Amino acid sequence: MIKIKKRKILLLPGDGIGAEVIGEVKKIINWFNKKKSLDFQTEEGLVGGVSYEKHKKPITDEVFYKALESEAVILGAVGGPKWDNLEFSKRPERALLKLRKELKLFANLRPAICFKQLVDASSLKPEIVSGLDIMIVRELTGGIYFGEPRGIKPIENGERKGINTHSYTSSEIIRVAKVAFELAQKRNKKVTSCEKSNVMEAGVLWREEVQKVKDEDYPNIELKHMLADNCAMQLLRDPKQFDVIVTDNLFGDILSDEAAMLTGSLGLLPSASLGAKDKNGKMRSMYEPVHGSAPDIAGKGQANPIASILSFSMALRYSLDLDKEADNLDKAVQKVLDDGLRTKDILSKGKKEVSTSQMGDAIISKLK
Ligand code: NAD
């Protein structure tokens, strides 16, 4: 069989259940290599607490350079109680921040999909969430988490003042808006842009720039502007009104967690962080489940690998141009859920409990 071109993927399992869930992704990559004659070349590296244990830093330069050279980075999770008291620069999360910052991953994509098979896991009524499929695009490298000046300083009357600055430039807004419009182009052609233009100048600029991008480049996309607080309410009242939501770093942090909870389980939620395309159309990217390292269940074979497997599916779709393979994988996950197989976190009456690796094997058995 003819082999297609080599695709370089870096796997960073990290801490806790990270190694278990990325282990299942590895099995799927091997399946594609063997059965579909794809040529994924995987390398692995240490990040987070496991890197600190060996190298006294959460990510080494060697691993960082591997990330720079790969077409997609797939990360498990980092952190755990063992490293909670380390000084800030050595903490496991610093590895993530470094990767996001240095790879210039400015757009964070968080799909919130409510699988019909798991509709009971949501705290909302089934008719509100069943079949939900929205994509939240959060700006990831600007806004109030990075703006200057910042800090805590003493003021005249003996009090202290905490300061953070919310600021955005036109180009920061335009590039993330384009990501949202491009996604909507392949989905239901609807973008909702959220800010607080009623009280914030940066929100006014956000609204104006997003509108300009739509008018100039995406006339066929329906654009709605919504205040972020209203969006928080609408997500609970009628989430299916949304297709793609684009918003800044702070509001995106909150709204994407809210949307995630509409779907019921952390173990099912993937994410992608994307950078800018270079002149050859190449883009840096990192894919990771939304959940953390789950120290309470690490090593017990109970972790749900679906969030990581769907993160790999996003990598196939957005970084590797392998949409057919991504569809194949997404459908395999659906079929396993149809068959009633569940890891402990999504188990309900009448369904069959399976371990992390049994879930991975079942998904592989449904791949075509
Ligand atoms: P968590 O997401 O690790 O766990 C929250 C709860 O959800 C736990 O009960 C856990 O058992 C369960 N859970 C999470 N993922 C699961 C899965 N795939 N299958 C089944 N159950 C799952 O959040 P936490 O407990 O607040 O944090 C634990 C550690 O993870 C902390 O050190 C935190 O800093 C870190 N963390 C890392 C990331 C990341 O790497 N991106 C994200 C969040 C938290």
Residues whose N, C-alpha, C, O or C-beta is under 5 A from the ligand:
A	BS01	NAD	G76 A77 V78 G79 G80 P81 L266 G267 P289 V290 H291 G292 S293 A294 P295 D296 I297 Q302 A303 N304 D345
